[in-house]
Amino acid sequence: MKNNTFTSKQVAAKLGLSQARINKLCQAGRLPAQKFGNAWIITATDLAAFVPRGPGRPRKVENIEKN
């Protein structure tokens, strides 16, 4: 049976991010995960559904309907 779970270290290597950033994403709830002791465990389906944002602050959306 294939293992369908990853540690935050493994996910960091796959996504090209630091382990600290993955842990913060898990804590914030942006990357669904389960805490197991000191480790975050991420399932393959949660990892596949995760869409990382680009770097930097999101652009401000201006109101088009100005009078």
C-alpha positions as CSV (number, residue, x, y, z in Angstrom):
1,M,0.0,0.0,0.0
2,K,1.4,3.4,-1.0
3,N,1.9,6.0,1.7
4,N,-0.3,9.0,1.0
5,T,1.0,11.3,3.7
6,F,3.9,13.8,3.8
7,T,5.7,15.7,6.5
8,S,6.1,19.4,6.3
9,K,9.8,18.9,5.3
10,Q,8.8,16.7,2.4
11,V,6.1,19.2,1.2
12,A,8.6,22.0,1.5
13,A,11.0,20.2,-0.8
14,K,8.2,19.4,-3.3
15,L,7.0,23.0,-3.4
16,G,10.3,24.7,-3.2
17,L,9.4,26.6,0.0
18,S,11.0,26.5,3.5
19,Q,9.7,24.1,6.1
20,A,9.0,27.1,8.3
21,R,6.7,28.6,5.6
22,I,4.9,25.3,5.2
23,N,4.4,25.1,9.0
24,K,2.9,28.6,9.0
25,L,0.6,27.7,6.1
26,C,-0.6,24.7,8.1
27,Q,-1.1,26.8,11.3
28,A,-3.1,29.4,9.4
29,G,-5.3,26.8,7.8
30,R,-4.3,27.6,4.2
31,L,-2.8,24.2,3.8
32,P,-5.0,21.5,5.5
33,A,-2.9,19.3,7.8
34,Q,-3.0,17.4,11.0
35,K,-0.6,18.1,13.9
36,F,1.1,14.9,15.1
37,G,3.4,15.7,18.0
38,N,5.7,18.4,16.7
39,A,5.2,17.5,13.0
40,W,2.5,18.5,10.5
41,I,1.2,15.7,8.4
42,I,-0.3,16.6,5.0
43,T,-2.3,14.2,2.8
44,A,-1.6,13.8,-0.9
45,T,-5.1,15.0,-1.7
46,D,-4.7,18.2,0.4
47,L,-1.3,18.8,-1.2
48,A,-2.8,18.4,-4.7
49,A,-5.6,20.8,-3.9
50,F,-3.2,23.5,-2.5
51,V,-2.6,26.5,-4.8
52,P,0.2,28.7,-3.5
53,R,-0.1,32.4,-4.1
54,G,2.6,34.3,-5.9
55,P,5.2,36.3,-4.0
56,G,4.4,39.8,-2.6
57,R,1.2,41.6,-1.6
58,P,-1.9,41.0,-3.7
59,R,-2.8,43.9,-6.0
60,K,-5.5,46.4,-4.9
61,V,-8.7,46.1,-6.8
62,E,-10.0,49.6,-7.7
63,N,-13.6,50.3,-7.8
64,I,-14.6,50.6,-11.5
65,E,-18.0,52.3,-10.9
66,K,-16.7,55.7,-9.8
67,N,-19.2,58.5,-10.3
